[in-house]
Amino acid sequence: MEGSVLLLMWSWKKDPTFSELIHLQELIDVVKQVAIKNSADSWSWDGDPRGSFSVAAVRGWLAGRRLSNTELAIEWCKWIPDKCNIFMWRALLDRLPTKTALRRRNINTDNSACVFCDDGEETVDHIFTACGFATGVWEGVLRWCGLPNFFAFSVKDLMELHKSKGISLVKKEFLKGVVMICCWRIWKARNEHIFNNKRCKVVDIVADIKAYGFLWYKNRHKASVSDWNSWCNLFLM
Ligand SMILES: [Zn+2]
């Protein structure tokens, strides 16, 4: 360093290639911007205007970012486990490792066909809405709830089902959780099919959804339900 002028003297063992020279120039451009002061080094966090790091500052920073994109947000359902909520959030963002998603990331799969119907391409929307297997599961669940058939074309549509008019808040909360359990259980069946070569029947999946729902609602919902019959008729009451 001479005054404010940075001088670098190179002694190459072999001549750098063209791309190495470009990288070198980029590095010099970055280093040029660094002003070296004759003082002790210190840490600074750019999430806070004063540069100081604290839990309160992180909390404020997260709160400011949290609602910046509501498209990426999901209405949390408290009476089902976090794993189901997070699973649904990933499904909404198209972040599940479907065959189509894996191919998009250049990961080789034998084919991209849905394991249930061997017809459609395995995408998030197909596996939870368009697939005949999923349709059978939804029919069973809607019949249980005494609801008419519902036509969904995407995961986002499924998350609108509980917002139907004329349903009480308690039933909306119930339905939101049941929809998430459905998707989570369908995905579990898909994995069992691929990794354990296990074929699941629609009736067994619907029975599982009711059983998981009962277990979680009884133990995690503040209103709870007293017994199996009350649970099975909760939406009809
Ligand atoms: Zn299918």
Boltz pocket constraint, residues with backbone or C-beta under 6 A from the ligand:
constraints:
  - pocket:
      binder: B
      contacts: [[A, 114], [A, 115], [A, 116], [A, 117], [A, 118], [A, 119], [A, 120], [A, 126], [A, 127], [A, 130], [A, 131], [A, 132], [A, 133]]
      max_distance: 6.0
